[in-house]
Amino acid sequence: SYAFNECTSLSEISIPSSVTLIDSYAFFKCSKLKQIELPDSVTFVGNNAFDECKSLERVKISSSMTFIPQSAFWECSSLSIVLIPSSIKNIGSYSFRQCTSLHQIALPSSVVSIGKNAFDGCSSLIQINLPQSVTSIGECAFYGCSALKEVVIPSSVTTIESYAFYGCSSLKRIQI
C-alpha cells in the first residue's frame, strides 16, 4: 500500500511479469504517469491504486483480473483509452469516476455488474455498450454523464438502482 504514493514526477513505469499484486493507493496521485500496462501476472489490484493520476491516458488491464477495484482510476482526468479483457466480471464502485476525457468504453461480454458511481462524472462519455451479460447497474453508475446520447439496456439487466442515469442531459434515446 502507498508504495509510490504522490511520486509527482514519475512519468513512466514498467511492471515486470513477476508482480502479482498491486496494493491499495500504490500509485495514488502520481500526477505525471501517462500509461499503465498491467501484465497478465497481476491478479489483484487494490482500491484507489491509480486514483488521481491526472496525466494517465491509457490503461491495459491484466487478463488475470476478474474485477476492476473500487476507485481504481478515480479522477484520472486525461484517461481516454481503457482496454478491458474478457476476464473482467465486475466494474467496481467509483472505478472511473470523474474520468472526464473518457469518450467511450467497450465492456466485454463477461461483465455482470456495474458498481455504484462507476462512471459518475464522465462528462465526455458519448457511448457505452452494455453487453448481454450485465444484470445490474448500480446507484449513480452514469450520474452526470452529460454527453451520453444513447443507452441500450439489454434484457439481462434485472436491476437499475437509483439515479443511475441522473444528469445525462444529452440522453435522447433509451432502449430497454
NUPAKE-710300 format. One record per atom (N, C-alpha, C): residue number from 1; residue in one letter; atom name; x, y, z. Coordinates in steps of 0.02 Angstrom, whole numbers, padded with zeros to 5 digits. Each point is the difference from the previous one (the first is absolute). Example, Ala and Ser with C-alpha at 12.3 -4.5 7.8 and 13.67 -1.06 7.14 Angstrom:
(site 1; a; N; (00660; -00284; 00390)) (site 1; a; CA; (-00045; 00059; 00000)) (site 1; a; C; (00045; 00060; 00000)) (site 2; s; N; (-00018; 00053; -00036)) (site 2; s; CA; (00042; 00059; 00003)) (site 2; s; C; (-00039; 00055; 00037)) 
END
This chain:
(site 1; s; N; (00041; -00060; 00000)) (site 1; s; CA; (-00041; 00060; 00000)) (site 1; s; C; (00044; 00063; 00000)) (site 2; y; N; (-00023; 00049; -00038)) (site 2; y; CA; (00032; 00067; -00003)) (site 2; y; C; (00073; -00003; -00024)) (site 3; a; N; (00020; -00052; -00035)) (site 3; a; CA; (00070; -00009; -00020)) (site 3; a; C; (00030; 00060; -00037)) (site 4; f; N; (-00036; 00026; -00049)) (site 4; f; CA; (00024; 00057; -00039)) (site 4; f; C; (-00047; 00060; 00007)) (site 5; n; N; (-00035; 00003; 00055)) (site 5; n; CA; (-00048; 00052; 00015)) (site 5; n; C; (00031; 00069; -00009)) (site 6; e; N; (-00033; 00042; -00039)) (site 6; e; CA; (00019; 00070; -00013)) (site 6; e; C; (00071; 00007; -00028)) (site 7; c; N; (00021; -00047; -00041)) (site 7; c; CA; (00063; 00009; -00037)) (site 7; c; C; (-00018; 00043; -00061)) (site 8; t; N; (-00002; 00064; 00011)) (site 8; t; CA; (-00028; 00047; -00049)) (site 8; t; C; (00043; 00010; -00063)) (site 9; s; N; (00061; -00023; 00000)) (site 9; s; CA; (00042; 00005; -00060)) (site 9; s; C; (00003; -00065; -00039)) (site 10; l; N; (-00027; -00054; 00028)) (site 10; l; CA; (00001; -00065; -00033)) (site 10; l; C; (-00043; 00002; -00063)) (site 11; s; N; (00031; -00009; -00058)) (site 11; s; CA; (-00038; 00003; -00063)) (site 11; s; C; (-00005; -00067; -00036)) (site 12; e; N; (00041; -00048; 00020)) (site 12; e; CA; (00001; -00064; -00035)) (site 12; e; C; (00017; -00056; 00049)) (site 13; i; N; (-00033; -00057; -00009)) (site 13; i; CA; (00016; -00058; 00041)) (site 13; i; C; (-00011; -00063; -00041)) (site 14; s; N; (00045; -00047; 00008)) (site 14; s; CA; (-00006; -00064; -00033)) (site 14; s; C; (-00008; -00052; 00055)) (site 15; i; N; (-00057; -00033; 00000)) (site 15; i; CA; (-00015; -00050; 00052)) (site 15; i; C; (00021; -00069; -00026)) (site 16; p; N; (00047; -00032; 00033)) (site 16; p; CA; (00023; -00065; -00024)) (site 16; p; C; (-00050; -00056; 00011)) (site 17; s; N; (00007; -00054; -00036)) (site 17; s; CA; (-00047; -00056; 00005)) (site 17; s; C; (00006; -00039; 00066)) (site 18; s; N; (00048; 00018; 00041)) (site 18; s; CA; (00006; -00032; 00065)) (site 18; s; C; (-00049; 00030; 00051)) (site 19; v; N; (-00029; 00057; -00016)) (site 19; v; CA; (-00047; 00034; 00045)) (site 19; v; C; (-00069; -00032; -00007)) (site 20; t; N; (-00029; -00019; 00057)) (site 20; t; CA; (-00067; -00031; -00001)) (site 20; t; C; (-00053; 00043; 00034)) (site 21; l; N; (00022; 00049; 00040)) (site 21; l; CA; (-00046; 00041; 00038)) (site 21; l; C; (00023; 00073; 00002)) (site 22; i; N; (-00046; 00046; -00012)) (site 22; i; CA; (00013; 00071; 00009)) (site 22; i; C; (-00050; 00023; 00052)) (site 23; d; N; (00025; 00019; 00058)) (site 23; d; CA; (-00045; 00013; 00057)) (site 23; d; C; (-00031; 00070; -00003)) (site 24; s; N; (-00044; 00013; 00048)) (site 24; s; CA; (-00037; 00063; 00004)) (site 24; s; C; (00046; 00061; 00001)) (site 25; y; N; (-00021; 00051; -00037)) (site 25; y; CA; (00034; 00065; -00003)) (site 25; y; C; (00073; -00005; -00024)) (site 26; a; N; (00017; -00053; -00033)) (site 26; a; CA; (00070; -00011; -00022)) (site 26; a; C; (00028; 00058; -00041)) (site 27; f; N; (-00041; 00027; -00046)) (site 27; f; CA; (00022; 00054; -00043)) (site 27; f; C; (-00045; 00062; 00008)) (site 28; f; N; (-00030; 00007; 00058)) (site 28; f; CA; (-00045; 00055; 00015)) (site 28; f; C; (00035; 00067; -00011)) (site 29; k; N; (-00032; 00043; -00039)) (site 29; k; CA; (00023; 00068; -00015)) (site 29; k; C; (00068; 00002; -00035)) (site 30; c; N; (00015; -00050; -00040)) (site 30; c; CA; (00060; 00003; -00043)) (site 30; c; C; (-00022; 00041; -00061)) (site 31; s; N; (00001; 00064; 00007)) (site 31; s; CA; (-00033; 00046; -00047)) (site 31; s; C; (00031; 00005; -00069)) (site 32; k; N; (00059; -00028; -00011)) (site 32; k; CA; (00032; 00003; -00067)) (site 32; k; C; (00001; -00068; -00035)) (site 33; l; N; (-00024; -00051; 00033)) (site 33; l; CA; (-00001; -00068; -00029)) (site 33; l; C; (-00047; -00001; -00061)) (site 34; k; N; (00025; -00020; -00058)) (site 34; k; CA; (-00037; 00004; -00063)) (site 34; k; C; (-00037; -00063; -00020)) (site 35; q; N; (00029; -00058; 00014)) (site 35; q; CA; (-00033; -00062; -00019)) (site 35; q; C; (00019; -00057; 00046)) (site 36; i; N; (-00045; -00049; 00004)) (site 36; i; CA; (00011; -00059; 00042)) (site 36; i; C; (-00020; -00061; -00041)) (site 37; e; N; (00045; -00049; -00001)) (site 37; e; CA; (-00017; -00064; -00029)) (site 37; e; C; (00011; -00052; 00054)) (site 38; l; N; (-00054; -00029; 00023)) (site 38; l; CA; (00004; -00051; 00053)) (site 38; l; C; (00013; -00068; -00032)) (site 39; p; N; (00058; -00031; 00015)) (site 39; p; CA; (00015; -00064; -00031)) (site 39; p; C; (-00050; -00053; 00024)) (site 40; d; N; (-00006; -00053; -00038)) (site 40; d; CA; (-00048; -00053; 00015)) (site 40; d; C; (00015; -00036; 00066)) (site 41; s; N; (00058; 00011; 00027)) (site 41; s; CA; (00017; -00029; 00066)) (site 41; s; C; (-00038; 00033; 00057)) (site 42; v; N; (-00022; 00063; -00011)) (site 42; v; CA; (-00036; 00037; 00052)) (site 42; v; C; (-00071; -00027; 00006)) (site 43; t; N; (-00015; -00027; 00058)) (site 43; t; CA; (-00066; -00029; 00012)) (site 43; t; C; (-00043; 00045; 00044)) (site 44; f; N; (00031; 00047; 00035)) (site 44; f; CA; (-00037; 00043; 00046)) (site 44; f; C; (00029; 00070; 00001)) (site 45; v; N; (-00045; 00049; -00002)) (site 45; v; CA; (00017; 00070; 00008)) (site 45; v; C; (-00043; 00027; 00055)) (site 46; g; N; (00029; 00034; 00048)) (site 46; g; CA; (-00037; 00027; 00057)) (site 46; g; C; (-00038; 00063; -00016)) (site 47; n; N; (-00045; 00019; 00046)) (site 47; n; CA; (-00040; 00061; -00008)) (site 47; n; C; (00045; 00061; -00007)) (site 48; n; N; (-00022; 00047; -00042)) (site 48; n; CA; (00032; 00065; -00010)) (site 48; n; C; (00073; -00006; -00025)) (site 49; a; N; (00017; -00055; -00030)) (site 49; a; CA; (00069; -00012; -00021)) (site 49; a; C; (00028; 00055; -00045)) (site 50; f; N; (-00041; 00026; -00046)) (site 50; f; CA; (00023; 00052; -00047)) (site 50; f; C; (-00043; 00063; 00006)) (site 51; d; N; (-00032; 00008; 00056)) (site 51; d; CA; (-00042; 00057; 00015)) (site 51; d; C; (00039; 00065; -00008)) (site 52; e; N; (-00030; 00048; -00035)) (site 52; e; CA; (00028; 00067; -00011)) (site 52; e; C; (00065; 00001; -00039)) (site 53; c; N; (00009; -00049; -00045)) (site 53; c; CA; (00056; 00003; -00047)) (site 53; c; C; (-00025; 00041; -00059)) (site 54; k; N; (00003; 00065; 00007)) (site 54; k; CA; (-00034; 00046; -00046)) (site 54; k; C; (00028; 00002; -00071)) (site 55; s; N; (00060; -00025; -00012)) (site 55; s; CA; (00029; -00001; -00067)) (site 55; s; C; (-00008; -00068; -00034)) (site 56; l; N; (-00027; -00048; 00037)) (site 56; l; CA; (-00007; -00068; -00026)) (site 56; l; C; (-00048; 00000; -00060)) (site 57; e; N; (00024; -00023; -00058)) (site 57; e; CA; (-00039; 00002; -00062)) (site 57; e; C; (-00023; -00069; -00022)) (site 58; r; N; (00040; -00051; 00015)) (site 58; r; CA; (-00014; -00067; -00026)) (site 58; r; C; (00012; -00052; 00054)) (site 59; v; N; (-00047; -00048; 00004)) (site 59; v; CA; (00006; -00055; 00048)) (site 59; v; C; (-00017; -00066; -00033)) (site 60; k; N; (00042; -00049; 00011)) (site 60; k; CA; (-00015; -00068; -00022)) (site 60; k; C; (-00005; -00043; 00063)) (site 61; i; N; (-00060; -00029; 00010)) (site 61; i; CA; (-00013; -00041; 00059)) (site 61; i; C; (00026; -00071; -00012)) (site 62; s; N; (00026; -00031; 00052)) (site 62; s; CA; (00025; -00069; -00003)) (site 62; s; C; (-00057; -00049; -00015)) (site 63; s; N; (00013; -00049; -00042)) (site 63; s; CA; (-00051; -00051; -00016)) (site 63; s; C; (-00007; -00051; 00055)) (site 64; s; N; (00039; 00007; 00054)) (site 64; s; CA; (-00007; -00045; 00058)) (site 64; s; C; (-00045; 00030; 00053)) (site 65; m; N; (-00021; 00061; -00010)) (site 65; m; CA; (-00045; 00033; 00049)) (site 65; m; C; (-00072; -00016; -00016)) (site 66; t; N; (-00043; -00003; 00052)) (site 66; t; CA; (-00071; -00014; -00011)) (site 66; t; C; (-00044; 00060; 00017)) (site 67; f; N; (00030; 00052; 00031)) (site 67; f; CA; (-00039; 00060; 00014)) (site 67; f; C; (00046; 00061; -00001)) (site 68; i; N; (-00031; 00057; -00014)) (site 68; i; CA; (00036; 00063; 00005)) (site 68; i; C; (-00018; 00029; 00068)) (site 69; p; N; (00050; 00011; 00043)) (site 69; p; CA; (-00014; 00017; 00069)) (site 69; p; C; (-00030; 00070; 00010)) (site 70; q; N; (-00027; 00008; 00059)) (site 70; q; CA; (-00031; 00063; 00020)) (site 70; q; C; (00049; 00058; -00007)) (site 71; s; N; (-00023; 00053; -00032)) (site 71; s; CA; (00037; 00063; -00007)) (site 71; s; C; (00068; -00008; -00033)) (site 72; a; N; (00009; -00053; -00039)) (site 72; a; CA; (00066; -00014; -00030)) (site 72; a; C; (00027; 00058; -00041)) (site 73; f; N; (-00043; 00030; -00041)) (site 73; f; CA; (00022; 00054; -00045)) (site 73; f; C; (-00039; 00065; 00013)) (site 74; w; N; (-00024; 00009; 00060)) (site 74; w; CA; (-00038; 00060; 00018)) (site 74; w; C; (00042; 00062; -00015)) (site 75; e; N; (-00030; 00047; -00034)) (site 75; e; CA; (00029; 00065; -00017)) (site 75; e; C; (00063; -00006; -00043)) (site 76; c; N; (00002; -00050; -00043)) (site 76; c; CA; (00053; -00004; -00051)) (site 76; c; C; (-00028; 00040; -00059)) (site 77; s; N; (00005; 00065; 00005)) (site 77; s; CA; (-00036; 00045; -00046)) (site 77; s; C; (00025; -00001; -00072)) (site 78; s; N; (00059; -00028; -00014)) (site 78; s; CA; (00025; -00005; -00069)) (site 78; s; C; (-00012; -00069; -00030)) (site 79; l; N; (-00027; -00045; 00038)) (site 79; l; CA; (-00009; -00069; -00023)) (site 79; l; C; (-00050; -00003; -00058)) (site 80; s; N; (00024; -00025; -00057)) (site 80; s; CA; (-00044; -00005; -00059)) (site 80; s; C; (-00002; -00070; -00030)) (site 81; i; N; (00049; -00042; 00017)) (site 81; i; CA; (00002; -00068; -00027)) (site 81; i; C; (00005; -00050; 00057)) (site 82; v; N; (-00050; -00045; 00005)) (site 82; v; CA; (00001; -00052; 00051)) (site 82; v; C; (-00013; -00066; -00036)) (site 83; l; N; (00048; -00046; 00006)) (site 83; l; CA; (-00007; -00065; -00032)) (site 83; l; C; (-00019; -00050; 00055)) (site 84; i; N; (-00062; -00024; -00003)) (site 84; i; CA; (-00026; -00046; 00051)) (site 84; i; C; (-00005; -00070; -00030)) (site 85; p; N; (00034; -00048; 00031)) (site 85; p; CA; (-00001; -00069; -00026)) (site 85; p; C; (-00065; -00036; 00016)) (site 86; s; N; (-00010; -00056; -00032)) (site 86; s; CA; (-00062; -00039; 00008)) (site 86; s; C; (-00002; -00038; 00067)) (site 87; s; N; (00051; 00007; 00041)) (site 87; s; CA; (-00001; -00032; 00066)) (site 87; s; C; (-00038; 00042; 00052)) (site 88; i; N; (-00011; 00063; -00015)) (site 88; i; CA; (-00031; 00046; 00048)) (site 88; i; C; (-00075; -00013; 00005)) (site 89; k; N; (-00023; -00010; 00062)) (site 89; k; CA; (-00071; -00013; 00014)) (site 89; k; C; (-00035; 00058; 00034)) (site 90; n; N; (00038; 00038; 00040)) (site 90; n; CA; (-00029; 00055; 00038)) (site 90; n; C; (00040; 00064; -00009)) (site 91; i; N; (-00037; 00054; -00013)) (site 91; i; CA; (00030; 00067; -00001)) (site 91; i; C; (-00015; 00030; 00068)) (site 92; g; N; (00051; 00010; 00041)) (site 92; g; CA; (-00009; 00022; 00069)) (site 92; g; C; (-00028; 00070; 00007)) (site 93; s; N; (-00028; 00013; 00059)) (site 93; s; CA; (-00027; 00066; 00016)) (site 93; s; C; (00054; 00054; -00007)) (site 94; y; N; (-00019; 00055; -00029)) (site 94; y; CA; (00043; 00059; -00009)) (site 94; y; C; (00062; -00013; -00044)) (site 95; s; N; (00003; -00056; -00034)) (site 95; s; CA; (00061; -00019; -00035)) (site 95; s; C; (00023; 00050; -00052)) (site 96; f; N; (-00045; 00030; -00037)) (site 96; f; CA; (00019; 00049; -00051)) (site 96; f; C; (-00032; 00069; 00014)) (site 97; r; N; (-00016; 00013; 00061)) (site 97; r; CA; (-00033; 00063; 00019)) (site 97; r; C; (00044; 00059; -00018)) (site 98; q; N; (-00031; 00049; -00031)) (site 98; q; CA; (00033; 00063; -00020)) (site 98; q; C; (00057; -00010; -00051)) (site 99; c; N; (-00006; -00052; -00042)) (site 99; c; CA; (00046; -00008; -00056)) (site 99; c; C; (-00029; 00040; -00057)) (site 100; t; N; (00011; 00064; 00001)) (site 100; t; CA; (-00034; 00048; -00044)) (site 100; t; C; (00022; -00003; -00073)) (site 101; s; N; (00054; -00035; -00017)) (site 101; s; CA; (00022; -00007; -00070)) (site 101; s; C; (-00022; -00066; -00031)) (site 102; l; N; (-00033; -00041; 00037)) (site 102; l; CA; (-00022; -00066; -00025)) (site 102; l; C; (-00061; 00009; -00046)) (site 103; h; N; (00010; -00012; -00065)) (site 103; h; CA; (-00054; 00009; -00050)) (site 103; h; C; (-00043; -00062; -00007)) (site 104; q; N; (00032; -00057; -00001)) (site 104; q; CA; (-00037; -00063; -00006)) (site 104; q; C; (00039; -00055; 00033)) (site 105; i; N; (-00035; -00052; 00018)) (site 105; i; CA; (00032; -00057; 00033)) (site 105; i; C; (-00035; -00063; -00023)) (site 106; a; N; (00039; -00050; -00018)) (site 106; a; CA; (-00028; -00064; -00023)) (site 106; a; C; (00002; -00049; 00058)) (site 107; l; N; (-00058; -00019; 00023)) (site 107; l; CA; (-00005; -00049; 00054)) (site 107; l; C; (-00005; -00069; -00032)) (site 108; p; N; (00042; -00047; 00021)) (site 108; p; CA; (-00003; -00067; -00028)) (site 108; p; C; (-00063; -00037; 00021)) (site 109; s; N; (-00017; -00053; -00035)) (site 109; s; CA; (-00061; -00039; 00013)) (site 109; s; C; (00003; -00039; 00065)) (site 110; s; N; (00055; 00006; 00036)) (site 110; s; CA; (00006; -00034; 00065)) (site 110; s; C; (-00026; 00043; 00058)) (site 111; v; N; (-00009; 00065; -00011)) (site 111; v; CA; (-00020; 00046; 00054)) (site 111; v; C; (-00071; -00014; 00022)) (site 112; v; N; (-00008; -00011; 00066)) (site 112; v; CA; (-00065; -00015; 00029)) (site 112; v; C; (-00029; 00060; 00038)) (site 113; s; N; (00043; 00037; 00034)) (site 113; s; CA; (-00026; 00057; 00039)) (site 113; s; C; (00043; 00062; -00009)) (site 114; i; N; (-00035; 00057; 00004)) (site 114; i; CA; (00033; 00065; -00003)) (site 114; i; C; (-00015; 00033; 00068)) (site 115; g; N; (00051; 00012; 00039)) (site 115; g; CA; (-00008; 00025; 00068)) (site 115; g; C; (-00024; 00071; 00003)) (site 116; k; N; (-00018; 00020; 00061)) (site 116; k; CA; (-00027; 00068; 00009)) (site 116; k; C; (00053; 00052; -00016)) (site 117; n; N; (-00022; 00053; -00032)) (site 117; n; CA; (00042; 00056; -00020)) (site 117; n; C; (00059; -00020; -00044)) (site 118; a; N; (-00004; -00057; -00033)) (site 118; a; CA; (00056; -00026; -00039)) (site 118; a; C; (00024; 00050; -00054)) (site 119; f; N; (-00047; 00032; -00034)) (site 119; f; CA; (00018; 00048; -00053)) (site 119; f; C; (-00027; 00070; 00016)) (site 120; d; N; (-00013; 00012; 00062)) (site 120; d; CA; (-00026; 00065; 00025)) (site 120; d; C; (00046; 00056; -00022)) (site 121; g; N; (-00028; 00050; -00032)) (site 121; g; CA; (00039; 00059; -00020)) (site 121; g; C; (00043; -00008; -00061)) (site 122; c; N; (-00009; -00054; -00037)) (site 122; c; CA; (00037; -00010; -00063)) (site 122; c; C; (-00036; 00043; -00053)) (site 123; s; N; (00013; 00064; 00003)) (site 123; s; CA; (-00038; 00049; -00038)) (site 123; s; C; (00012; -00001; -00076)) (site 124; s; N; (00051; -00036; -00022)) (site 124; s; CA; (00013; -00007; -00073)) (site 124; s; C; (-00025; -00067; -00028)) (site 125; l; N; (-00025; -00043; 00044)) (site 125; l; CA; (-00022; -00066; -00021)) (site 125; l; C; (-00061; 00006; -00047)) (site 126; i; N; (00010; -00017; -00063)) (site 126; i; CA; (-00052; 00005; -00050)) (site 126; i; C; (-00037; -00066; -00008)) (site 127; q; N; (00037; -00054; 00006)) (site 127; q; CA; (-00029; -00066; -00015)) (site 127; q; C; (00026; -00053; 00048)) (site 128; i; N; (-00045; -00043; 00020)) (site 128; i; CA; (00020; -00059; 00039)) (site 128; i; C; (-00044; -00058; -00023)) (site 129; n; N; (00032; -00055; -00016)) (site 129; n; CA; (-00037; -00060; -00021)) (site 129; n; C; (-00004; -00048; 00059)) (site 130; l; N; (-00061; -00010; 00023)) (site 130; l; CA; (-00010; -00047; 00055)) (site 130; l; C; (-00012; -00069; -00029)) (site 131; p; N; (00044; -00047; 00015)) (site 131; p; CA; (-00007; -00067; -00028)) (site 131; p; C; (-00059; -00038; 00031)) (site 132; q; N; (-00022; -00053; -00034)) (site 132; q; CA; (-00056; -00042; 00022)) (site 132; q; C; (00013; -00034; 00067)) (site 133; s; N; (00061; 00001; 00024)) (site 133; s; CA; (00017; -00032; 00064)) (site 133; s; C; (-00017; 00043; 00061)) (site 134; v; N; (-00007; 00065; -00010)) (site 134; v; CA; (-00012; 00046; 00056)) (site 134; v; C; (-00068; -00013; 00031)) (site 135; t; N; (00000; -00010; 00067)) (site 135; t; CA; (-00063; -00011; 00036)) (site 135; t; C; (-00018; 00058; 00045)) (site 136; s; N; (00050; 00040; 00022)) (site 136; s; CA; (-00016; 00056; 00045)) (site 136; s; C; (00041; 00062; -00016)) (site 137; i; N; (-00034; 00057; 00006)) (site 137; i; CA; (00030; 00065; -00010)) (site 137; i; C; (-00008; 00037; 00067)) (site 138; g; N; (00055; 00015; 00032)) (site 138; g; CA; (-00001; 00028; 00067)) (site 138; g; C; (-00024; 00072; 00005)) (site 139; e; N; (-00013; 00020; 00061)) (site 139; e; CA; (-00023; 00068; 00015)) (site 139; e; C; (00050; 00051; -00027)) (site 140; c; N; (-00026; 00049; -00035)) (site 140; c; CA; (00039; 00056; -00028)) (site 140; c; C; (00055; -00024; -00048)) (site 141; a; N; (-00008; -00059; -00030)) (site 141; a; CA; (00052; -00029; -00043)) (site 141; a; C; (00023; 00047; -00056)) (site 142; f; N; (-00048; 00035; -00031)) (site 142; f; CA; (00016; 00045; -00055)) (site 142; f; C; (-00021; 00072; 00017)) (site 143; y; N; (-00002; 00015; 00063)) (site 143; y; CA; (-00020; 00066; 00025)) (site 143; y; C; (00043; 00054; -00031)) (site 144; g; N; (-00032; 00050; -00029)) (site 144; g; CA; (00036; 00057; -00027)) (site 144; g; C; (00039; -00014; -00064)) (site 145; c; N; (-00017; -00053; -00036)) (site 145; c; CA; (00031; -00013; -00065)) (site 145; c; C; (-00037; 00043; -00051)) (site 146; s; N; (00015; 00063; 00000)) (site 146; s; CA; (-00039; 00050; -00037)) (site 146; s; C; (00006; -00004; -00076)) (site 147; a; N; (00048; -00037; -00026)) (site 147; a; CA; (00007; -00008; -00073)) (site 147; a; C; (-00032; -00064; -00026)) (site 148; l; N; (-00021; -00044; 00046)) (site 148; l; CA; (-00029; -00065; -00019)) (site 148; l; C; (-00064; 00011; -00039)) (site 149; k; N; (-00003; -00027; -00062)) (site 149; k; CA; (-00057; 00013; -00044)) (site 149; k; C; (-00049; -00058; -00005)) (site 150; e; N; (00025; -00060; 00006)) (site 150; e; CA; (-00043; -00059; -00009)) (site 150; e; C; (00022; -00056; 00045)) (site 151; v; N; (-00049; -00035; 00027)) (site 151; v; CA; (00015; -00058; 00043)) (site 151; v; C; (-00045; -00057; -00021)) (site 152; v; N; (00031; -00058; -00011)) (site 152; v; CA; (-00037; -00061; -00013)) (site 152; v; C; (00009; -00045; 00060)) (site 153; i; N; (-00055; -00013; 00036)) (site 153; i; CA; (00002; -00041; 00060)) (site 153; i; C; (-00023; -00070; -00020)) (site 154; p; N; (00045; -00049; 00004)) (site 154; p; CA; (-00017; -00068; -00022)) (site 154; p; C; (-00051; -00034; 00045)) (site 155; s; N; (-00032; -00051; -00026)) (site 155; s; CA; (-00052; -00037; 00036)) (site 155; s; C; (00027; -00037; 00061)) (site 156; s; N; (00065; -00008; 00004)) (site 156; s; CA; (00031; -00034; 00057)) (site 156; s; C; (-00003; 00043; 00064)) (site 157; v; N; (-00008; 00066; -00007)) (site 157; v; CA; (00000; 00045; 00057)) (site 157; v; C; (-00064; -00010; 00041)) (site 158; t; N; (00009; -00015; 00064)) (site 158; t; CA; (-00057; -00009; 00044)) (site 158; t; C; (-00005; 00057; 00051)) (site 159; t; N; (00055; 00037; 00010)) (site 159; t; CA; (00000; 00054; 00049)) (site 159; t; C; (00034; 00062; -00027)) (site 160; i; N; (-00036; 00056; 00004)) (site 160; i; CA; (00029; 00066; -00014)) (site 160; i; C; (-00014; 00041; 00063)) (site 161; e; N; (00053; 00017; 00036)) (site 161; e; CA; (-00008; 00034; 00064)) (site 161; e; C; (-00011; 00075; -00008)) (site 162; s; N; (-00016; 00032; 00054)) (site 162; s; CA; (-00017; 00072; 00002)) (site 162; s; C; (00053; 00043; -00034)) (site 163; y; N; (-00024; 00050; -00034)) (site 163; y; CA; (00042; 00052; -00032)) (site 163; y; C; (00051; -00028; -00050)) (site 164; a; N; (-00012; -00058; -00026)) (site 164; a; CA; (00049; -00032; -00044)) (site 164; a; C; (00019; 00044; -00060)) (site 165; f; N; (-00048; 00036; -00028)) (site 165; f; CA; (00013; 00042; -00058)) (site 165; f; C; (-00017; 00074; 00015)) (site 166; y; N; (00002; 00019; 00063)) (site 166; y; CA; (-00017; 00068; 00020)) (site 166; y; C; (00050; 00050; -00030)) (site 167; g; N; (-00026; 00054; -00027)) (site 167; g; CA; (00043; 00053; -00028)) (site 167; g; C; (00029; -00016; -00068)) (site 168; c; N; (-00027; -00050; -00034)) (site 168; c; CA; (00022; -00016; -00068)) (site 168; c; C; (-00041; 00045; -00047)) (site 169; s; N; (00018; 00063; -00002)) (site 169; s; CA; (-00039; 00052; -00033)) (site 169; s; C; (-00002; -00006; -00076)) (site 170; s; N; (00044; -00037; -00031)) (site 170; s; CA; (00000; -00009; -00073)) (site 170; s; C; (-00035; -00065; -00022)) (site 171; l; N; (-00024; -00039; 00049)) (site 171; l; CA; (-00031; -00064; -00015)) (site 171; l; C; (-00063; 00010; -00039)) (site 172; k; N; (-00002; -00028; -00061)) (site 172; k; CA; (-00058; 00008; -00045)) (site 172; k; C; (-00037; -00065; -00010)) (site 173; r; N; (00035; -00056; 00010)) (site 173; r; CA; (-00031; -00064; -00015)) (site 173; r; C; (00021; -00053; 00051)) (site 174; i; N; (-00050; -00035; 00027)) (site 174; i; CA; (00012; -00057; 00044)) (site 174; i; C; (-00038; -00059; -00028)) (site 175; q; N; (00035; -00054; -00011)) (site 175; q; CA; (-00033; -00061; -00023)) (site 175; q; C; (00007; -00052; 00055)) (site 176; i; N; (-00058; -00024; 00025)) (site 176; i; CA; (00001; -00050; 00053)) (site 176; i; C; (-00027; -00066; -00028)) 
END
